[in-house]
Amino acid sequence: MEKLAGDMLEMILGSPQGRLTERVTKYLVTQILVALRYLHLRSIVHCDLKPENVLLAIPPNTDVNNMGLPEVSQSVAQQFPQIKLCDFGFARIIGDKSFRRSLVGTPAYLAPEVLKNRGYNRGIDMWSVGVILYDYICWCDLRRLEATLSNESRFLTASADDARWERYREKWNSEIDAEPRNRVSDQTSYKLPTWKELAWRTDINF
């Protein structure tokens, strides 16, 4: 059994001002996208992505996320941990009888099509990633925000006065799209021009 350092929500709440730094955010979200790509290629949809379901591992004296990084100190590893998705209780197999019909997930992170009982696909995980990203950048708990459904859109209200938010707007808008067919996929999300410019591979210098 592996001993883990906690989850992403605990990391957020324990950070200065209750938010993660831009570098840590990019690092963690990129790992989430890689994990989702692994699941989606195997026809698995998580259906309940949220900070509490993103566990953090700090391997001793090893690369931080098995993606080619050199050995780092524990202090650095604590800032840039390896993520592990957990709680697959709501997960669905694409093509299964219960897929697209059952209400799954946590309300604050649910895509509009799930709440409207319109059926769903892999795109609901990408919506959740967008909400998580918004949560990080705005340093707010989305479950305390007002989330309402209009005819075609879901509107989230929050104070996003941080100038950094503008740099992420393209990525966020591509994930938080009320129309599933227009929502970016896990494979293309971190290839967006803005995200490539902010890529953790070139930004994090140990």
Order of alpha helices (4+ residues) and beta strands (2+ residues): beta-alpha-alpha-beta-beta-alpha-beta-beta-alpha-alpha-beta-beta-alpha-alpha-alpha-alpha
